[in-house]
Amino acid sequence: MNILVLNSGSSSLKYQLFSMPEEQVVCSGMAERIGLENSVLVHRYKDQIVESNTLIPDHKSALEHIVHLLIGYEHGVIANIEDLEAVGHRVVHGGHDFKDTVEVNPQVKAKIKELIQLAPLHNPSNLEGIEVAESVFPNARQVAVFDTAFHQSIPKRAYTYAIPKELLDQHQIRLYGFHGTSHKYVSEQANTFLQLQQSKIISLHLGNGCSITAVMDGKSIDHSLGFSPVNGLVMGTRSGDIDHSIIFYLVNTLNYQLEDVNKMLQKESGLLGLTGFSDLREIESQAQNGDPSCQLAIDIMVYRIKKYIGAYTAAMNGLDCLVFTAGIGENSTTIRKLVCTNMEIFGIELDEQKNALRSDNLQEISTNSSKVKVLVIPTNEELEIARQTFRLCQEMA
C-alpha cells in the first residue's frame, strides 16, 4: 500500500511516501516559505536531492508540485494518482473527541475547525492540508492522526485544572497534551531497548515546540503542554509556564489588547523574547561568545526542564530512562549535558564522550554505572503516522 504522509505547517508542507507494510520510504521532501517570493521545494528520491526555487503561492500549489514529482518522468515513483491509496495527516489538536486515528469525513473536519481556537498556530494549516489533499487525491482515503490522542490515557487527577468543575463538565477545559505522535514513537523505541516488563520513561521532545511526557508502562500519565500548546517548557517563540495574573496585569494596567497578549505568548516569547533569536543554534553560538541574554536563556530553558524531570520522577515513583528527541534533543550536545548535570540524585549520569558522538540511530549516552538510561532517539512522526494510517485502512478493508 502506498501511503503519503503530510505534515502541514502555516508556511510549509513536509511529506513522505511510504510503501507499507514494509515501512520503506520511497521519497520525501518539503515545501518551505509557502506564500513568499523565495519559496523552496526539496525532494529526496533514492540518493538524489532535487531542489527548486519556484513561486508556491499556497498549499494547493505546493501539493500540485509534489504530485508532479511523484508521478513525473524523471523522478516519478508512482504511475498515477490512483496508485496512492491513503494520505495520513498530522493534526495537532483533537480535543476530547478523538482518542484514536480516524478516517476524515465532514464531521471530523468540522471538529478540527472548531478546535482552531485551541491550536491557532497549527490546526488551520492541518485542516487546509486535508482539504487540499482531498481535491488532489480524490480516490485516496484521508486519515487524521492526532497529536493529542496518545495523552488520552492521562488520569483525571492529572488532566483536571483546579477551576470550577462545570468548565470541565460542560466545556471540556482540561489538559490535552501534544507532540503525542513523537512521544509515542520514541517511548516505544525506548521500551524495546530497555526490555522491561514495566517501565518508567520521561520523554523530552525539544524543538521549536518543546514538551515533556511521563510514560509509565507504555502509557502517557502526565505531560507539560495543556489545554493548548503554549505552556510548560520554554520554547522557540512560546512562553511556557507563566503566572496567569500577568495577562490581567498586561491588559488592565499596561493597556494591552487580549489579541496582542495572545500573540506575544504564542509568537514573541520563549527564546525569541529572551534573546531576539528563536533558533537555539544561534543562541548557543552567541552564548559561547559571551552574550549574557543568550546565556541566561539557556539557563532558564534547562532549569525548567530539570524541574519537570523531578516532578515526573516523583509522579512515577522512579525513573528507568530519560529520552531526548526532536531537533534540539537530537542535536544539541550542550542542552543534553546541562540537563543531565547535577542530576545524580535521580540516578542520571551522562557520559560526555558518548554525548559528543553523532548518530542517526538510537544512542545511549549515559555512563555504564548510571541507574537511569539516557537515550537519544531520533523521532519519526511520519513513520508513526504511516503505521497508524495503514492499521486503520486494514481494519476498514
N, C-alpha and C positions, 0 to 999 in steps of 0.2 A: 504494500500500500504506500503510495506517495502522499506524504503529509507535509504541507507548508506551514511553518510556524512563523507568526507575525507578532512582533513586539512594537507597537505603535506609540511613539512619543509625540510631543507637541510639534517638534520640528525635525523628527527623524522617523525612520522606519527600518527596523532590523528584521532580517529574515533568515531562515534556514530551511532547506528542503531535505526531508528525511525519507529514506526507504525503510519501512517498518515491516516486520518486527526486528529486522537486522540492526536497527538503530544506526544505520550508515548515513553520514552527512553527505549528500550528493553535491550540494553547493550552499553557499551562504553569502551574506553581504549586508550592506546598509546604505540607505539614502540619508544624507545629512543636510542640514540647513535648508529644509524644505520651505519654500516661500520666499527665500532670499536669493539675491543675484548670484552668489557664489556657491550654488548647490553642488554637492558631490555625491556620486554613486560609486560604491566599491563592490565588486562582485568577485567571489573566490570560487574557483572551479578547478578541481584536481590540484595541480601545482601552479596554476595560473592565477594572477590577480589582474583584473580588468578595472581600471579607474577612469571615470569620465567626469568632466566638469560641464554640466548642462543645466539649463534652467528647469527646475522642478517646482512649479507653482503651488502644487497641493499634493495631498496623499494619493488621490486617484491617479495623478500623473506619475507619481513615484512607483505605484504598483504596476502601472502600464509599462514603465521602463523595465521593471523587474521581470514581468511576463515576457517581454521581448528577449531578455537574456535567457530565461528558462527554456524558451522554445526556438531561439534564434539558431541560424545555421552554424555559426562559428562556435558558440559556447552552449548551445542548447542541451538540456538534459532530459526533457520530456518531448514527446512528439507533438502534442497539442494540449490545450487547456483541459480537455476531458480526462486526460491521464492523471490529473490531480484530483484525488478522491476526498480529501478533507483539508481544512485550514484550521489550525489551532491558534487561538488568540489569547494573549495575556490581558487580563482585566484586573485592575488594581483593587477596586472596592466592590465586593459583592454583598455587603450588608449582612443581615441575619438570614436572608432568604436562601442564599446559595452556599450549601455546605459541601458541595461536590461539583465536579465538572459537568457542564450541561450543553446540549445542542441549542444553538441560537434559534429563537423564534421571536415574533413581535413582542410577546410578554417579557422575555428576557431583555430585549433591547430597551423596552420602556423602563424596566427596573434599573438597568445600568444608567440610563439617562437621569432617572430620579435621584440616583446616588452621586451625581456630578457635584452637588454641593458639599459632599463629604470628601471628595478627592478631586478638587478643581484642576490640579496640575496634570492629572492622569486619565480619569475616566472619559473626558471629552475626546481625547485622541484615541483611546482604546475603542470607543464606540464608532468613531469615524473609520478606524481600520476595519472594523467588522462590516460596516455599510459599504465601504469601497470594495472589499473582498467579495461581498455578495453580488455586486454588479459585475465584477471582473471574472469571478469563478461561479457562475450561476448554478452549476450542477454539483459543486463540491459541498460536503457537509461543513457548516461553520460551527466551531466548538469554542466555548468560552471556558478558560481556566482562570480561577480567581485567586489572587494573592491572599485573600482573607480566609480561604477555605481550610487551610492547614491549621489555623488557630481556632477553629470551632470546638476543639477539644479543651480549650482553656476553661477551668471550672468557674462557677458563678462567683465565688468569693474573689477571684482574680479579675474578672471582666466587669464587675459591677462598681460603679462610682458611688461615693457617699453623698448623693444628692437625692432629692425627693424621689421615691421609688416609682411613682407614676411616670416619670420620664423614661425609665427603662420599660415599664409595663406597656405604656401607650405609644411611646415614640422610639423605642429601641436605642436609646442613648447609652452606649456601653463601649468597652474596649473591643475592637475588632482585630487589630493586628494586620501587618502587611509583610511583604517580601516572603510570603509563605511558600511559594514555589521554590525559592532558593533555599530557605531553611529546611524544607522537607528533603530536598535533594542531598544537601551536604550532611544532614544528620543521618540519613540512611547510609551514605558512604562511610561515615564515621562508625556507625553500628556494625557494618560489615567488617571494618578494620579492627574494631575492639573485640568482636566475637564474644560479647557478654549476653547472658540471658536477660539481664536487666541493666539499664544504663542511665546515667545522668550526664547530659551533654548541654553545654552552653554554646550556642552558635552565634557568631559575630559576623553580621553582614555589613561590611563597611565599604561604602561607595559614595556617590554624591548624596544618596539617601542612606541612612545608617539605622540599623536596628539590631537588637539582641534578643534571643529567644532561649528560654529554658525548655529543654526537650527531655522528657522522662519516659523511658521505655517506648521511645518512638513517637510520643505524642507531645504536642506543644502544651505547656501548662502555664506559661506566662510570657509576656512579650512587651517590649518597650514602647512601640507605637500603639496608639489607642483608637479613639473614635475617628481620627483622621491621621494621615501620615506626617504629622508635624512635631509631635512631642518625643520625649525620650532622649536619645543621644544627640550630640552636636553634629549637624550635617553640613553639606556644602553651602546651602542657602537657607536652610530651615533651622529654627532656633533650638529645637529640642525643648526640654522641660524649662518652664519659667513659672513664676508666681503669677497666677491669672489676674491678680489685682493690678498688675502692671497695665493690662489692657484698659481697665477702667480709669487709671491714672492718665494714660495717654489720651483717652477720649474726653474725660471730664475736666482735666486740669491743663493739659497741653493742647487741647482742641484738635486732636487728630480725628479724622473720619474713620468709621469702622472698616470700610473697604481698604483704607490706607494702612491700618494696623494689620489687617489680614495679609495684604501684600508684603508688608515688612516682615512678618513672621514666616511667610512662605518663601519669599524670593530675595530678601535683602538682609537676612540674619545669618546665623551659623558662622561658618568660617569666613564667608564673604563679609558679613557685618563686622567681624572682629579684625579682619586684616585687609579687606579690599580685594582678596583673591578667594575664589571658590574651589580652585584646583589645589589639592594637598601637595602635589609635586612642587608647585611654585612656592607654597608656604614653607615646605621643608627647606627648599633652596634659600629662601630669604632668611629663615631662622638660622641656618648654618652660617650665614653672612652677618649675623648679629642683630637682625631686626627684632626688637622686643615684642612688638604686637604679634608677630608670627610665632615666636617662642611661647608667648602666653596662650595663644590659640591652641597650639599643640598640647600644652599642659592641661588646658580646660577640657579638650576633647578626650584625652587619656584618663583624666581624673573621673569624668562622667562614666566612661566605660568600666573603670575599676569598681565604682560604686554599684553598678548593675551586676557585675560578676559576683560581688559579695552578697547582694540581695538574693540573686537566683541560686547561689550555692546554699544559702540558708533555706530558701523555699523548697529545695530538693533534698535537704539534709545530706549534702555531699556533692561531689563532682568527680566524674571519671575522665572527662575530655572537654577541652576548650578548642573550638574550631574558628579559624579565621577564613573569611571568604569575601568575594566581590573585589572591585578594583583596588581599593586601599588595602583590604585584608590580605589579598593575594600578592601585592607588590610592594607594600611599604614595610621594609625591614625595620625602619625606625619606630613606627607605631607598634608593631608586634613586640619589639624589645621593650618599649616603655610600658606597654600594658602588662607585660609579664614580669617587670622589675618589682622587687619587694612584695612578691605575692606568695612567698614560701608558706605563709600561714594557711593558704588554701591548697598547698601541695603542688604549686605551679613553679617549675624551674625550667628556664629557657636555655637551650644550647645555642650560644651565639654563632658558632661556626655553622651549624645546621641552618640557623635562621638566615644566614648570609647567602645560602645557596638558592639558586633559582630552579624552579621545576614547573612543568605544565601538568604534573600529576599530583596525587595526594602525597603530602610530605610531612613527616614527623619532625618537629623542631624542638621537642623537649629533651632534657637530659635523660640518661638511662636510669637515673635514680629518682626522677620526678614521679610523684604519686599520681599526678594528672597528666594524661597525654595531651600535648599541644600539637594540633594539626593545622596545616594549610591545605584547604581543599578547593580547587577551582570550581566555582559554581557553574551549573549548566542548566539554566532555567529553560532554555529552548528544548533540550532533550527531555526534561521532565514534562513540559507541555506536550511534546510529541507522544510520550508514553501514555499520558492521560487521555489524549485525543484518540490514540489508537485503541486503548482499552474501551472507551465509550463506544467507538464505532463497532468494535467486535461484539459488545453487548447488545447493540441495536441491530446487528445483522440478522 
